């Protein structure tokens, strides 16, 4: 499987094409077969980590080779050697008697000589052509032609077929080699015990500990990849040395989380790099195949029906992810931390997750509630506690509150418009309290960052309000649609719903109620109060786009002003 993954990565990576007119050729020599030596090999493409060459000579996948690259230029001619391993082969579409081979260049060969060669090679590109190539690199993508599509399909087929025909233990045994690490663990969630169990590992240790369990929960419930390093052993909460971990969720056919794959302790001692992050996305999907018969059947069935006032579109990736997380956590007893801007519906989602027998505490009203709620919990059999404005508690009362909730069998749902992690780092929130209430974290993004569903949500609110008033359904004006999709405003679901009600009422007061087009009064952000108009216009646009993309639930007092002042002192590149 290692070569299959390298093969796919190699295809996805961008390499500069080399044409016949570039006067670059090579000589390929194999290490294992001394008599095999091919002259005048055509180099197809190259980058700092790999190259393609075209040849009639047959080579085997995994074969180690030496490549002597030569140029026939009058000036700046080059002659240098590289070593590498053949990781892919494909029929050359222009001449079926030839084969394209892909070589992963060994790190020892990625020398300054290769860098200087590529630099010299690029200097002969025309400006327009070079811009196009660099643009593709910056986007980390390649243009897929018709022939490339056939190749890509073949790559996926070989990768999946290799995995599915093999045994799970065989695939797992290759993980330390693929990811250059010491250990792997597969954790499955037991819906009966509400806990994680180790299904496969090559280690004598399970890694289960207080801090690690929090990361495991985050990967499982939020379906995210976690890449983390640890400064010392005590930070992990387990009894042996862990330098770093890479966690990825395992998901079945129904989109339900069933467990997680964990890799630990890179051989280099450094954090898992971006290549490993891409690899684990592929590998976790392949491993999930072997567990698709397992599901959360022990969990009660939950309908994907969220509060109307704070709906998410099923067509939106963000909406589906949040719905899945809420439905998953609803069936557990894990503590949940929901944060997001004002008006995104945090309290409604908290109520959705909780049982009917729940209690809401708002510390903005009174710190004394940290002592008063015990009697209510004891007398009414409360199972779930929804906590608002926990940052308003003094550190002394936070300690009292933590001791109380940790001694009671309560599920805590904490909602906040401020980033509690930042407050914890700055000693405004006790670390023990923060760790206890944030077993699972869920961020609700602001409406302006969900452009794919904004118009659909607005149309839903219009339909809902018109039906309630026995009115014909109204259409949104194109001007309103343009404003909504530009997302240069700060409103969220609650405010959008209120504006729609206001627009409908205004329309309803008219004597002629036949008008079907609805104008929604959305005020755009006032940029002139933020940006100095005397400064560079490109920098202004960059700053505004950045500010419009910010989630204010992770912002602090005067953040915009500090951010803008800092950037405006720098020259635009």
C-alpha positions as CSV (number, residue, x, y, z in Angstrom):
1,X,0.0,0.0,0.0
2,X,3.0,2.3,0.6
3,X,3.8,2.6,-3.1
4,X,0.1,3.0,-4.0
5,X,-0.1,6.1,-1.7
6,X,3.2,7.5,-2.9
7,X,1.9,6.9,-6.5
8,X,-1.2,8.9,-5.8
9,X,0.7,11.7,-4.0
10,X,3.2,11.8,-6.9
11,X,0.3,12.3,-9.4
12,X,-1.2,15.1,-7.3
13,X,2.1,17.0,-6.9
14,X,3.0,19.7,-9.4
15,X,6.1,19.1,-11.6
16,X,7.5,21.5,-14.2
17,X,7.1,19.9,-17.6
18,X,10.2,19.5,-19.8
19,X,9.8,19.6,-23.5
20,X,12.0,18.4,-26.4
21,X,13.1,21.9,-27.1
22,X,14.4,22.3,-23.6
23,X,17.3,20.0,-24.6
24,X,17.3,18.0,-21.4
25,X,17.9,14.2,-21.3
26,X,19.1,11.6,-18.9
27,X,20.8,8.3,-18.4
28,X,19.2,5.8,-16.0
29,X,21.2,3.1,-14.2
30,X,19.7,0.5,-11.9
31,X,21.4,-0.6,-8.7
32,X,19.9,-4.1,-8.5
33,X,20.6,-4.9,-12.2
34,X,24.1,-3.8,-13.1
35,X,23.7,-4.5,-16.8
36,X,20.6,-2.4,-17.3
37,X,21.7,1.1,-18.4
38,X,19.5,3.3,-20.6
39,X,20.9,6.3,-22.5
40,X,19.1,9.3,-23.9
41,X,16.1,8.9,-21.7
42,X,13.4,11.6,-22.1
43,X,12.6,13.5,-18.9
44,X,8.9,14.4,-18.9
45,X,8.7,16.6,-15.7
46,X,10.6,17.3,-12.6
47,X,10.4,19.0,-9.1
48,X,12.5,18.9,-6.0
49,X,11.1,15.6,-4.8
50,X,10.3,13.6,-7.9
51,X,10.5,13.3,-11.7
52,X,8.9,11.5,-14.6
53,X,10.9,9.9,-17.4
54,X,9.8,8.1,-20.6
55,X,11.5,4.9,-21.7
56,X,11.1,1.7,-23.7
57,X,13.2,-0.2,-21.0
58,X,11.1,-2.0,-18.4
59,X,11.6,-1.2,-14.7
60,X,9.9,-2.7,-11.6
61,X,8.0,-0.7,-8.9
62,X,10.3,-0.3,-5.9
63,X,13.5,-0.5,-8.0
64,X,16.3,1.8,-6.9
65,X,17.9,3.8,-9.8
66,X,20.6,6.4,-10.4
67,X,19.8,9.2,-12.9
68,X,22.4,11.3,-14.7
69,X,20.7,14.5,-16.0
70,X,22.4,16.3,-18.8
71,X,21.6,19.4,-20.9
72,X,22.9,20.2,-24.4
73,X,22.7,24.0,-24.1
74,X,25.6,26.1,-25.3
75,X,25.5,28.2,-22.2
76,X,24.7,27.0,-18.6
77,X,24.9,23.3,-19.5
78,X,24.3,21.0,-16.6
79,X,25.5,17.5,-15.7
80,X,24.6,16.0,-12.3
81,X,23.3,12.8,-10.6
82,X,20.2,11.9,-8.6
83,X,19.2,8.7,-6.9
84,X,15.7,7.6,-6.2
85,X,13.1,4.8,-6.3
86,X,10.6,4.0,-9.0
87,X,7.1,4.3,-7.4
88,X,4.8,4.4,-10.5
89,X,4.5,3.4,-14.1
90,X,2.0,4.2,-16.8
91,X,1.6,3.6,-20.5
92,X,2.7,6.7,-22.5
93,X,-0.4,7.7,-24.4
94,X,1.5,9.2,-27.4
95,X,3.5,6.0,-28.0
96,X,2.2,2.8,-26.4
97,X,5.5,1.0,-26.8
98,X,6.9,3.4,-24.1
99,X,6.2,3.7,-20.4
100,X,6.2,6.7,-18.1
101,X,8.0,6.0,-14.8
102,X,7.7,8.1,-11.7
103,X,10.7,8.4,-9.4
104,X,10.6,9.6,-5.8
105,X,14.0,11.4,-5.4
106,X,15.9,10.4,-2.3
107,X,16.4,13.2,0.3
108,X,20.1,12.8,-0.1
109,X,19.8,13.8,-3.7
110,X,17.7,16.9,-3.1
111,X,20.8,19.1,-3.2
112,X,21.5,22.6,-4.0
113,X,22.6,21.4,-7.5
114,X,19.0,20.4,-8.3
115,X,17.7,23.7,-6.9
116,X,20.2,25.7,-9.1
117,X,19.3,23.6,-12.1
118,X,15.5,24.3,-11.7
119,X,16.2,27.9,-11.1
120,X,18.3,28.2,-14.3
121,X,15.7,26.1,-16.1
122,X,12.8,28.4,-15.0
123,X,14.8,31.5,-16.1
124,X,14.2,30.5,-19.7
125,X,10.4,30.5,-19.3
126,X,8.4,33.3,-20.8
127,X,6.7,35.5,-18.2
128,X,3.1,34.6,-19.0
129,X,3.9,30.9,-19.1
130,X,5.8,31.0,-15.8
131,X,3.0,32.9,-14.1
132,X,0.5,30.2,-15.2
133,X,2.8,27.5,-13.8
134,X,3.4,29.3,-10.5
135,X,-0.3,29.9,-10.1
136,X,-0.9,26.2,-10.4
137,X,1.7,25.5,-7.8
138,X,0.3,28.0,-5.3
139,X,-3.1,26.4,-5.7
140,X,-1.5,23.0,-5.2
141,X,-3.3,21.5,-8.2
142,X,-2.7,20.4,-11.7
143,X,-4.9,20.6,-14.8
144,X,-6.5,17.3,-15.4
145,X,-6.6,16.4,-19.1
146,X,-8.7,13.6,-20.6
147,X,-5.7,11.2,-20.5
148,X,-4.9,12.3,-16.9
149,X,-8.4,11.4,-15.9
150,X,-7.9,7.8,-17.1
151,X,-4.7,7.7,-15.2
152,X,-6.2,9.2,-12.0
153,X,-9.0,6.6,-12.1
154,X,-6.4,3.8,-12.5
155,X,-4.5,5.2,-9.5
156,X,-7.6,5.2,-7.3
157,X,-8.6,1.7,-8.5
158,X,-5.1,0.3,-7.8
159,X,-5.1,1.9,-4.4
160,X,-8.5,0.7,-3.4
161,X,-8.2,-2.7,-5.0
162,X,-4.8,-3.3,-3.2
163,X,-6.4,-2.4,0.2
164,X,-9.7,-4.3,-0.3
165,X,-8.1,-7.5,-1.5
166,X,-5.6,-7.5,1.4
167,X,-6.1,-8.0,5.1
168,X,-6.5,-5.3,7.6
169,X,-3.5,-6.5,9.6
170,X,-1.3,-6.3,6.5
171,X,-2.3,-2.7,5.8
172,X,-1.8,-1.7,9.5
173,X,1.7,-3.3,9.5
174,X,2.7,-0.8,6.8
175,X,1.5,2.3,8.8
176,X,4.8,2.9,10.7
177,X,6.7,2.8,7.4
178,X,4.3,5.1,5.5
179,X,4.1,7.6,8.3
180,X,7.7,7.3,9.6
181,X,6.5,6.8,13.2
182,X,6.7,4.2,15.9
183,X,3.1,3.3,16.9
184,X,-0.4,3.0,15.6
185,X,-3.7,2.5,17.5
186,X,-7.2,1.9,16.2
187,X,-9.9,3.0,18.7
188,X,-13.5,2.0,18.3
189,X,-16.3,3.7,20.2
190,X,-18.5,1.3,22.3
191,X,-22.0,2.7,22.2
192,X,-23.0,0.6,25.3
193,X,-20.1,1.6,27.6
194,X,-19.8,5.1,26.0
195,X,-16.1,4.7,25.9
196,X,-13.3,4.0,23.4
197,X,-11.7,0.5,23.1
198,X,-8.4,-0.4,21.4
199,X,-9.1,-2.7,18.4
200,X,-5.6,-3.0,16.9
201,X,-2.2,-1.7,17.9
202,X,1.5,-2.5,17.6
203,X,2.2,-1.1,21.0
204,X,2.0,-2.4,24.6
205,X,0.4,0.9,25.6
206,X,-3.2,2.1,24.9
207,X,-2.6,5.9,25.2
208,X,-5.9,6.3,26.9
209,X,-5.5,9.1,29.5
210,X,-7.3,12.3,30.5
211,X,-5.8,14.7,28.0
212,X,-5.5,12.2,25.2
213,X,-9.2,11.2,25.7
214,X,-10.1,14.8,25.1
215,X,-8.3,14.8,21.7
216,X,-9.8,11.5,20.8
217,X,-13.3,12.8,21.5
218,X,-12.6,15.9,19.4
219,X,-11.4,13.8,16.4
220,X,-14.4,11.4,16.8
221,X,-17.3,13.8,17.4
222,X,-16.1,16.7,15.3
223,X,-14.7,14.4,12.5
224,X,-11.5,16.4,12.3
225,X,-7.8,15.5,11.9
226,X,-5.7,16.4,14.9
227,X,-1.9,16.9,14.7
228,X,-0.3,17.7,18.0
229,X,3.1,17.7,19.7
230,X,3.8,17.5,23.4
231,X,6.5,19.3,25.3
232,X,6.6,16.9,28.2
233,X,5.2,13.5,29.3
234,X,2.8,15.0,31.9
235,X,1.0,17.0,29.2
236,X,-0.5,13.8,27.6
237,X,-2.0,12.3,30.8
238,X,-0.6,8.8,30.0
239,X,2.2,7.0,31.8
240,X,4.8,6.8,29.0
241,X,6.6,9.2,26.6
242,X,4.6,10.5,23.7
243,X,6.3,13.1,21.5
244,X,3.4,13.7,19.1
245,X,0.2,12.2,17.7
246,X,-1.8,12.3,14.5
247,X,-5.5,11.4,14.9
248,X,-8.1,10.9,12.2
249,X,-11.8,9.8,12.5
250,X,-13.0,6.5,11.0
251,X,-16.5,6.9,9.4
252,X,-18.9,4.3,8.1
253,X,-21.1,4.3,5.0
254,X,-23.8,6.3,6.8
255,X,-21.4,9.1,7.7
256,X,-21.3,8.1,11.3
257,X,-18.1,8.2,13.3
258,X,-17.2,4.7,14.5
259,X,-13.7,5.3,15.9
260,X,-10.4,6.9,15.2
261,X,-6.9,6.0,13.9
262,X,-4.0,7.3,16.0
263,X,-0.3,7.5,14.9
264,X,2.3,8.5,17.5
265,X,6.0,9.3,17.9
266,X,7.6,10.3,14.6
267,X,11.0,8.9,14.0
268,X,12.4,12.4,13.5
269,X,10.8,13.6,16.7
270,X,9.2,16.5,14.9
271,X,5.5,17.1,14.3
272,X,3.8,15.1,11.5
273,X,4.3,17.1,8.3
274,X,1.7,18.2,5.7
275,X,2.4,15.1,3.6
276,X,1.4,12.9,6.5
277,X,-1.8,14.9,7.0
278,X,-2.7,14.2,3.3
279,X,-1.7,10.5,3.7
280,X,-3.9,9.9,6.8
281,X,-7.0,11.3,4.9
282,X,-6.5,8.5,2.4
283,X,-5.5,5.8,4.8
284,X,-8.3,6.4,7.3
285,X,-10.8,6.1,4.5
286,X,-9.4,2.8,3.4
287,X,-9.2,1.4,6.9
288,X,-12.8,2.5,7.5
289,X,-13.9,0.0,4.8
290,X,-13.0,-2.9,7.1
291,X,-15.3,-1.5,9.9
292,X,-18.3,-0.6,7.8
293,X,-20.3,-3.4,9.3
294,X,-19.9,-1.7,12.6
295,X,-22.1,1.2,13.5
296,X,-23.7,3.0,16.4
297,X,-26.7,0.7,16.4
298,X,-26.7,0.9,20.2
299,X,-27.6,4.6,20.0
300,X,-31.2,5.7,19.8
301,X,-32.4,7.0,16.5
302,X,-32.3,10.7,16.1
303,X,-34.0,12.7,13.3
304,X,-32.0,15.4,11.5
305,X,-34.6,18.1,12.6
306,X,-33.0,21.2,14.1
307,X,-34.8,24.3,15.4
308,X,-36.4,26.2,12.5
309,X,-34.9,29.5,13.6
310,X,-31.4,28.2,13.2
311,X,-31.6,25.7,10.4
312,X,-28.6,24.5,8.3
313,X,-28.9,23.6,4.6
314,X,-28.5,19.8,4.0
315,X,-26.7,20.8,0.8
316,X,-24.0,22.5,2.7
317,X,-20.9,20.6,3.9
318,X,-20.8,22.8,7.0
319,X,-24.4,22.2,7.8
320,X,-24.2,18.5,7.4
321,X,-21.0,18.4,9.6
322,X,-22.7,20.3,12.4
323,X,-25.9,18.2,12.1
324,X,-23.9,15.0,12.3
325,X,-21.9,16.3,15.3
326,X,-25.1,17.3,17.2
327,X,-26.9,14.1,16.5
328,X,-23.8,12.1,17.6
329,X,-23.3,14.0,20.8
330,X,-27.0,13.9,21.6
331,X,-26.7,10.1,22.2
332,X,-23.8,10.3,24.6
333,X,-23.1,11.8,28.0
334,X,-20.0,13.8,26.9
335,X,-19.6,17.4,27.9
336,X,-19.9,19.8,25.0
337,X,-18.6,23.3,24.4
338,X,-20.4,25.3,21.7
339,X,-19.0,28.6,20.7
340,X,-19.8,31.1,18.0
341,X,-20.9,34.7,17.4
342,X,-24.0,36.2,18.9
343,X,-27.2,35.1,17.0
344,X,-26.0,31.8,15.5
345,X,-28.2,29.8,17.8
346,X,-25.9,28.3,20.4
347,X,-28.6,28.0,23.1
348,X,-31.0,26.4,20.7
349,X,-28.4,23.8,19.7
350,X,-27.6,23.2,23.3
351,X,-31.3,22.6,24.1
352,X,-31.5,20.2,21.1
353,X,-28.6,18.1,22.4
354,X,-30.0,18.0,26.0
355,X,-32.8,15.9,27.4
356,X,-36.1,17.5,28.4
357,X,-35.0,17.4,32.0
358,X,-32.3,20.1,31.8
359,X,-31.4,23.4,33.6
360,X,-30.0,26.6,32.2
361,X,-27.6,28.7,34.3
362,X,-26.5,32.2,33.2
363,X,-23.7,33.5,35.3
364,X,-24.1,37.0,33.7
365,X,-27.1,37.4,35.9
366,X,-25.6,36.2,39.2
367,X,-22.5,34.4,40.3
368,X,-24.5,33.1,43.3
369,X,-26.2,30.7,40.9
370,X,-23.0,28.5,41.2
371,X,-24.3,27.7,44.7
372,X,-28.0,27.8,44.2
373,X,-28.4,25.3,41.4
374,X,-27.5,22.3,43.6
375,X,-30.9,22.2,45.2
376,X,-32.6,22.3,41.9
377,X,-30.5,19.5,40.5
378,X,-31.1,17.3,43.5
379,X,-34.8,17.9,43.8
380,X,-35.8,17.7,40.1
381,X,-33.5,14.9,38.8
382,X,-31.6,17.2,36.4
383,X,-29.5,15.3,33.9
384,X,-28.1,18.1,31.7
385,X,-26.8,21.5,32.7
386,X,-26.6,24.3,30.1
387,X,-24.0,27.0,31.2
388,X,-23.8,30.5,29.8
389,X,-21.2,33.2,30.4
390,X,-19.0,31.0,32.5
391,X,-16.2,33.6,32.0
392,X,-18.1,36.0,34.3
393,X,-17.3,33.8,37.3
394,X,-14.4,34.9,39.5
395,X,-11.5,32.4,39.7
396,X,-12.5,31.6,43.2
397,X,-16.1,30.8,42.2
398,X,-14.8,28.9,39.2
399,X,-13.0,26.5,41.5
400,X,-16.2,26.1,43.6
401,X,-18.2,25.4,40.5
402,X,-15.7,22.9,39.2
403,X,-15.8,21.0,42.4
404,X,-19.6,20.9,42.4
405,X,-20.1,19.7,38.8
406,X,-17.3,17.2,38.9
407,X,-18.9,15.5,42.0
408,X,-22.4,15.3,40.3
409,X,-23.4,13.0,37.5
410,X,-24.3,15.8,35.1
411,X,-23.6,16.4,31.4
412,X,-22.4,20.0,31.0
413,X,-23.2,22.0,27.8
414,X,-21.2,25.2,27.8
415,X,-22.1,28.0,25.3
416,X,-19.9,31.1,24.8
417,X,-19.4,33.9,22.3
418,X,-15.8,34.3,23.5
419,X,-13.0,31.9,22.9
420,X,-12.6,30.1,26.2
421,X,-9.3,28.5,25.2
422,X,-7.7,32.0,24.8
423,X,-9.2,33.0,28.1
424,X,-7.8,29.9,29.7
425,X,-4.4,30.6,28.3
426,X,-4.5,34.1,29.7
427,X,-5.5,32.8,33.2
428,X,-9.1,34.0,33.0
429,X,-10.5,30.5,33.1
430,X,-9.2,27.7,35.3
431,X,-7.4,25.0,33.3
432,X,-9.1,22.1,35.2
433,X,-12.5,23.7,34.6
434,X,-11.8,24.3,30.9
435,X,-10.6,20.8,30.3
436,X,-13.6,19.3,32.1
437,X,-16.3,21.2,30.2
438,X,-14.7,21.0,26.7
439,X,-14.6,17.2,26.1
440,X,-16.1,17.9,22.7
441,X,-15.8,21.3,21.0
442,X,-18.2,22.6,18.3
443,X,-17.8,25.9,16.5
444,X,-20.9,27.4,14.8
445,X,-19.5,29.5,12.0
446,X,-21.2,32.9,11.4
447,X,-23.8,33.2,8.6
448,X,-21.5,35.3,6.4
449,X,-19.0,32.4,6.2
450,X,-21.7,30.0,5.0
451,X,-22.3,31.5,1.6
452,X,-23.4,28.2,0.0
453,X,-26.5,28.2,2.2
454,X,-27.3,31.9,2.9
455,X,-29.9,32.4,0.1
456,X,-31.6,29.0,0.8
457,X,-31.9,29.9,4.5
458,X,-33.3,33.3,3.7
459,X,-35.9,31.7,1.4
460,X,-36.8,29.2,4.1
461,X,-37.5,32.0,6.6
462,X,-39.6,33.9,3.9
463,X,-41.7,30.8,3.2
464,X,-42.1,30.1,6.9
465,X,-43.3,33.7,7.7
466,X,-45.6,34.0,4.6
467,X,-47.3,30.7,5.4
468,X,-47.9,31.8,9.0
469,X,-49.7,34.9,7.6
470,X,-51.6,33.2,4.9
471,X,-49.7,35.1,2.2
472,X,-48.4,34.0,-1.1
473,X,-44.7,33.2,-1.0
474,X,-42.5,36.1,-1.8
475,X,-39.3,36.1,-3.9
476,X,-36.1,37.7,-3.0
477,X,-34.9,40.6,-5.1
478,X,-31.7,40.2,-7.1
479,X,-30.3,43.1,-5.3
480,X,-30.9,41.4,-1.9
481,X,-29.4,38.1,-3.3
482,X,-26.2,40.0,-4.4
483,X,-25.9,41.6,-1.0
484,X,-26.4,38.2,0.8
485,X,-23.8,36.4,-1.3
486,X,-21.3,39.3,-0.9
487,X,-21.3,38.6,2.9
488,X,-20.0,42.0,3.7
489,X,-22.2,42.3,6.8
490,X,-22.2,41.1,10.4
491,X,-25.8,39.7,10.9
492,X,-26.5,36.1,11.8
493,X,-29.6,33.8,11.7
494,X,-31.5,35.7,14.4
495,X,-31.0,39.1,12.8
496,X,-31.7,37.8,9.3
497,X,-35.0,36.3,10.4
498,X,-36.0,39.6,12.1
499,X,-35.1,41.6,9.0
500,X,-37.2,39.3,6.8
501,X,-40.2,39.6,9.2
502,X,-39.8,43.4,9.1
503,X,-39.7,43.4,5.2
504,X,-42.8,41.2,5.0
505,X,-44.7,43.4,7.4
506,X,-43.7,46.4,5.5
507,X,-44.9,44.8,2.3
508,X,-48.1,43.7,3.9
509,X,-49.1,47.2,4.8
510,X,-49.2,48.3,1.2
511,X,-52.6,48.5,-0.4
512,X,-51.4,46.4,-3.3
513,X,-50.3,43.1,-1.9
514,X,-49.7,41.5,-5.3
515,X,-46.0,42.4,-5.3
516,X,-44.0,39.3,-5.0
517,X,-40.4,40.6,-4.8
518,X,-39.0,41.2,-1.3
519,X,-36.4,43.8,-0.5
520,X,-34.4,42.9,2.7
521,X,-32.7,46.0,4.3
522,X,-29.2,44.5,4.8
523,X,-26.6,47.1,5.9
524,X,-23.1,46.4,4.7
525,X,-20.0,46.9,6.8
526,X,-18.9,50.5,6.9
527,X,-15.3,50.2,5.7
528,X,-14.4,53.9,5.9
529,X,-14.5,53.7,9.7
530,X,-11.9,51.0,9.7
531,X,-9.6,51.7,6.8
532,X,-7.5,54.8,6.1
533,X,-8.5,55.9,2.6
534,X,-5.1,57.5,2.0
535,X,-3.3,54.1,2.1
536,X,-2.7,51.6,-0.6
537,X,-6.0,50.4,-2.1
538,X,-4.8,46.7,-2.6
539,X,-3.9,46.5,1.0
540,X,-7.2,48.0,2.0
541,X,-9.0,45.3,0.0
542,X,-6.9,42.6,1.6
543,X,-7.6,43.8,5.1
544,X,-11.4,44.1,4.5
545,X,-11.6,40.6,3.0
546,X,-9.7,39.3,6.0
547,X,-11.9,41.1,8.5
548,X,-15.0,39.8,6.7
549,X,-13.7,36.3,7.0
550,X,-13.1,36.5,10.7
551,X,-15.2,34.6,13.2
552,X,-15.7,37.2,16.0
553,X,-16.2,34.4,18.5
554,X,-12.5,34.0,18.5
555,X,-11.7,37.7,18.5
556,X,-11.0,40.1,21.4
557,X,-11.5,43.6,22.4
558,X,-10.1,46.1,19.8
559,X,-8.8,43.2,17.6
560,X,-9.9,44.9,14.4
561,X,-8.2,48.2,15.2
562,X,-4.9,46.5,16.3
563,X,-5.0,44.2,13.2
564,X,-5.5,47.1,10.8
565,X,-3.0,49.4,12.4
566,X,-0.4,46.7,12.3
567,X,-0.9,45.9,8.7
568,X,-1.2,49.4,7.5
569,X,2.3,50.2,8.8
570,X,3.7,47.6,6.4
571,X,4.1,48.1,2.7
572,X,1.9,46.1,0.3
573,X,4.0,43.7,-1.7
